[in-house]
Amino acid sequence: MSTPSAVRVGIVLPEAHFGEEEWRNAEKALIYADEAASKGVQLLLYPEGYPGPMTGPLDNPKFPFDPVEELKKKAKDHAMYIIAGDVTESEIPGAHLLNLRMFSPEGKEIACYLRQQPDTPPLNAYLYGGKGHLLPGQSPCVVETELGKIGLQICSELWVPELPRLLMLQGAEIIVSPVHGMHSHTGLALRETWRCIARARAAENLFYVLVTQNLYKVEGFDYEKSIAAGAMAAGPERMEGDLLEPGVLVSDLDMERLRYLRSRNFDEENLSKPDDPDWRPLGCRPGQIWERYPALYKELTGPSRYSYDYEYWREGDLDAWIPEYDRIYEGDYERILKKYGAPFQFKEN
């Protein structure tokens, strides 16, 4: 499949609503799609779980329509790819699925990725309105499209180097890693770290990384001071674009340059003085994806004392995560539970 020399992406950074009010995200999501289309966007990314439902009731009657079905229509109307998210119930009572859905220019759902490495139950409960248990997906997801191969991830999976590397090995040229975002004061200051992680993954895997988040509109929370990631398009050689206020970041990705960087290693030509006065200096190591010596990596596949058991739910006891957490904490997690009264209880600011 031949792919274009450049791809125009749109990355939505929305002022989002949380919990009972998240139904308000639905109509705004369609407005963002129209705006992106007017700017020639070919691939549009929304944040994790946006427009939902996700953080509030999954059967909230206030939703004006089914967001999935309406975004399929927008994808077809504008002949573009759209990536959006929601949460659905699983077959395990009390557990849920975190979905990242991809819609084609034909208006069809062509992928539904389940986060392979979910957050742990306390963070899930904080992020998803008390939904503490998210079942993990079992495989990476790379979708072959007319724009190139696109890999799907969710939020902090980008922070686990092996997971983006698996997408690269499956041919991904663009990966998305939409972020949830904070909805209260947590003491986290992650903006510069997210930028660092996005650039590192892009450079070491020679692909483009697209990130965005929800900017939650909740009483007393100033997202301008506590922004987690913002919207960004990171490339192997530089940050291609970023945005720190609500809107749509539009960025043109040079796929021809990407393929050049992937097609060669250091050689006599690129280590010599260039003949072309317009030659663009290399901003990364060409052929970085060739730099693999699998015999060194065996230890990565083995468990360690910090390895969390993501399959704790398989025996039918969703509370089995508590002793697993306490094992990693070496007994200190029981102290935290006593201090806060019970699992999933958080101090309000």
C-alpha positions in Angstrom: 0.0 0.0 0.0 1.5 3.3 -1.1 1.3 6.1 1.5 1.6 9.9 1.3 4.8 11.8 1.8 3.1 13.9 4.5 0.2 13.4 6.9 -1.8 16.1 8.5 -2.9 15.2 12.0 -5.3 16.9 14.4 -4.9 16.5 18.1 -7.8 17.6 20.2 -7.1 19.2 23.6 -10.6 19.7 25.0 -12.0 21.4 28.1 -13.7 18.3 29.3 -16.4 17.4 31.8 -16.0 14.8 34.5 -18.5 12.3 36.1 -22.2 13.1 36.0 -21.5 16.0 33.6 -19.4 14.2 31.1 -22.3 13.9 28.7 -21.5 17.5 27.8 -18.4 16.2 26.0 -20.4 14.5 23.2 -21.6 17.5 21.2 -18.3 19.3 21.6 -16.5 16.3 20.2 -18.5 16.7 16.9 -17.6 20.4 16.8 -13.9 19.6 17.1 -14.2 17.1 14.3 -15.8 19.7 12.0 -13.0 22.2 12.9 -10.3 19.7 12.2 -11.9 18.8 8.8 -12.0 22.4 7.8 -8.2 22.5 8.3 -7.5 19.5 6.2 -6.8 17.0 9.0 -6.5 13.4 7.8 -6.1 11.7 11.3 -7.9 13.1 14.4 -7.0 12.1 17.9 -9.1 12.7 21.1 -7.9 12.2 24.7 -8.3 8.9 26.6 -11.9 8.0 27.2 -13.2 11.1 25.3 -16.0 11.8 24.6 -17.1 8.9 26.8 -18.9 7.6 28.6 -16.0 6.9 31.0 -15.8 8.7 34.3 -19.6 8.9 35.0 -22.4 6.4 34.7 -22.1 4.3 31.6 -25.8 4.5 31.0 -26.2 8.2 31.7 -29.4 9.2 29.9 -28.2 12.7 29.5 -26.0 11.7 26.6 -27.7 13.3 23.6 -26.6 10.4 21.3 -24.2 7.5 21.1 -20.8 9.1 20.6 -19.4 6.1 18.8 -22.1 6.1 16.2 -21.9 9.9 15.7 -18.1 9.9 15.4 -18.3 7.1 12.8 -20.6 9.4 10.8 -18.1 12.3 11.2 -15.3 10.1 10.0 -17.2 9.3 6.9 -18.5 12.8 6.3 -15.0 14.2 6.4 -13.2 11.2 4.9 -10.7 11.1 7.8 -9.6 8.7 10.5 -10.8 9.4 14.0 -9.4 7.9 17.3 -11.6 8.2 20.4 -12.3 6.4 23.6 -14.8 5.1 26.1 -15.3 2.6 29.0 -17.7 -0.4 28.7 -18.7 -3.1 31.1 -16.8 -6.5 30.9 -18.0 -10.0 31.4 -16.6 -9.9 34.9 -19.1 -8.3 37.3 -17.6 -5.2 38.8 -14.8 -4.9 36.1 -14.6 -2.8 33.0 -12.9 -2.3 29.7 -11.0 0.8 28.6 -11.3 1.1 24.9 -9.5 3.1 22.3 -11.5 3.0 19.1 -10.4 3.8 15.5 -12.9 4.8 12.8 -12.1 4.8 9.1 -13.0 7.3 6.4 -15.7 4.8 5.4 -17.3 5.3 8.8 -16.4 1.9 10.1 -14.7 0.9 13.4 -11.5 -0.7 12.2 -9.8 -1.2 15.6 -10.8 -1.4 19.3 -7.7 -1.5 21.4 -7.8 -2.6 25.1 -5.0 -1.2 27.2 -2.6 -4.0 27.8 -1.1 -2.6 31.0 -3.9 -0.9 32.9 -3.3 1.3 35.8 -3.5 -0.3 39.2 -6.9 -0.3 41.0 -6.3 2.8 43.2 -5.4 5.0 40.2 -8.2 3.5 38.2 -10.7 4.3 40.9 -9.4 7.9 41.0 -9.6 8.4 37.2 -12.7 6.6 36.3 -15.2 7.6 39.0 -14.8 4.6 41.2 -14.3 2.0 38.5 -11.2 0.4 40.0 -10.9 -2.7 37.9 -10.0 -2.6 34.2 -9.3 -5.9 32.4 -6.1 -5.9 30.4 -5.9 -6.4 26.6 -3.8 -9.3 25.4 -2.0 -7.9 22.3 -0.5 -4.7 20.8 -2.5 -3.0 18.0 -1.1 -1.6 14.8 -3.5 -0.6 12.0 -2.5 -0.5 8.4 -4.1 2.6 6.8 -3.7 4.7 3.7 -1.7 7.1 5.8 0.8 4.5 7.0 0.8 2.1 9.9 -0.7 3.5 13.1 -0.1 2.0 16.5 -2.5 2.4 19.4 -1.6 2.8 23.1 -3.2 4.5 26.1 -1.7 7.1 28.4 1.3 5.9 30.5 1.8 2.8 28.4 4.1 5.2 26.6 6.3 5.3 29.7 7.0 1.5 29.4 9.7 1.3 26.7 9.0 -2.2 25.7 5.4 -1.5 24.6 6.1 1.2 22.1 9.0 -0.9 20.9 6.6 -3.7 20.1 4.6 -1.3 18.0 7.7 -0.3 16.1 8.6 -3.9 15.4 5.2 -4.4 13.9 5.9 -1.5 11.5 4.2 1.5 13.3 5.1 4.9 11.8 2.8 6.9 13.9 1.6 6.0 17.4 -1.0 7.6 19.6 -1.0 7.6 23.4 -3.9 9.7 24.6 -3.9 10.7 28.2 -6.7 10.9 30.8 -5.6 13.9 32.7 -6.0 15.0 36.3 -9.4 16.3 37.6 -8.3 17.4 41.1 -5.1 18.6 42.9 -2.8 15.6 43.3 0.6 17.2 43.7 1.7 15.8 40.3 3.7 18.0 37.9 4.1 15.9 34.8 4.3 18.4 31.9 8.0 18.2 31.3 8.2 14.5 31.9 5.5 13.8 29.3 7.4 15.9 26.8 10.6 14.0 27.6 8.9 10.6 27.3 7.2 11.5 24.0 10.4 12.7 22.5 12.4 9.8 23.7 10.0 7.2 22.4 9.9 9.0 19.0 13.7 9.2 18.8 14.5 5.6 19.9 11.8 4.0 17.7 11.9 6.5 14.7 8.2 7.1 14.6 5.8 10.0 15.4 4.1 10.1 18.8 0.8 11.9 19.3 -0.3 12.8 22.9 -3.2 14.7 24.3 -5.3 14.9 27.5 -8.6 16.0 29.0 -8.5 19.5 30.5 -11.2 18.9 33.2 -13.6 21.7 33.9 -14.3 21.1 37.6 -14.8 23.5 40.4 -11.6 24.7 42.1 -9.2 23.0 39.7 -6.9 25.2 37.6 -5.7 23.0 34.7 -3.4 25.8 33.5 -1.3 25.3 36.6 -1.6 21.6 36.8 -1.6 20.5 33.1 -0.4 16.9 32.8 0.7 16.7 29.2 -1.2 19.1 26.9 -1.3 18.2 23.2 1.9 17.4 21.4 3.2 15.8 18.2 6.8 14.5 18.9 9.1 13.4 16.1 12.4 11.6 16.0 14.3 14.8 15.5 12.2 17.5 17.2 8.9 18.4 18.8 6.7 19.0 15.8 4.0 20.9 17.7 2.4 21.4 21.0 -0.6 23.1 22.6 -1.4 24.1 26.2 -4.9 25.6 25.9 -8.2 24.1 24.6 -8.4 23.6 20.9 -7.1 21.5 18.0 -3.4 21.2 17.4 -2.7 20.7 13.7 0.6 19.3 12.6 2.1 18.0 9.4 4.2 14.9 9.7 7.0 14.4 7.1 6.6 10.7 6.3 9.2 10.9 3.6 11.8 12.1 6.1 10.8 9.4 8.5 11.3 6.7 5.9 14.7 8.1 5.1 15.8 8.0 8.8 14.5 4.4 9.0 16.1 3.2 5.8 19.8 3.7 6.7 22.3 3.5 9.5 25.4 5.7 9.9 27.4 5.3 6.7 30.2 6.9 4.8 27.8 9.4 3.2 26.0 10.8 6.2 29.3 10.8 8.2 30.9 13.0 5.5 30.6 16.7 4.8 27.4 17.1 2.7 27.6 18.1 -0.9 24.1 19.6 -0.9 24.1 23.1 0.7 20.4 22.6 1.6 21.0 19.3 3.3 19.1 19.0 6.6 21.3 17.9 9.5 20.3 14.7 11.2 18.4 15.3 14.5 18.6 11.7 15.6 20.5 8.5 15.0 19.5 7.1 11.6 18.7 3.4 11.7 18.1 3.5 15.4 15.5 0.7 15.0 18.3 -1.5 13.7 20.2 -1.1 17.0 18.9 -4.4 18.5 20.8 -7.2 20.2 18.1 -9.5 21.5 20.5 -11.8 23.4 20.9 -8.9 25.9 17.2 -8.6 26.7 16.2 -11.9 28.2 16.0 -10.5 31.7 13.2 -8.2 30.6 10.9 -11.1 30.2 11.4 -12.4 33.7 9.4 -11.3 36.8 10.9 -9.2 39.5 9.7 -8.3 43.0 8.1 -5.2 41.5 6.1 -7.2 38.9 2.4 -6.5 39.5 0.0 -9.4 38.8 -2.5 -7.9 36.3 -4.3 -11.2 36.2 -5.4 -11.0 39.9 -9.1 -11.0 38.9 -9.0 -14.4 37.2 -9.9 -16.3 40.3 -13.1 -14.3 40.7 -11.9 -12.2 43.6 -11.4 -8.6 42.6 -10.0 -7.8 46.1 -7.0 -10.1 45.4 -5.1 -7.0 44.2 -4.7 -5.8 47.8 -2.3 -8.4 49.1 -0.5 -8.2 45.7 -0.1 -4.4 46.2 1.0 -4.9 49.8 3.6 -7.4 48.7 5.2 -4.8 46.5 4.9 -2.2 49.2 6.6 -4.6 51.6 3.7 -4.3 54.1 3.4 -0.5 54.0 0.2 -0.5 51.9 -1.8 -1.7 54.9 -0.7 1.4 56.8 -2.0 3.6 53.9 -5.4 1.8 53.9 -5.7 2.3 57.7 -4.9 6.0 57.3 -7.5 6.6 54.6 -10.1 4.2 55.9 -10.5 1.8 52.9 -9.4 1.2 49.3 -10.4 3.9 46.9 -10.7 6.6 49.5 -8.9 9.8 48.6 -8.3 13.1 50.4 -10.2 15.9 48.9 -8.5 19.3 48.6 
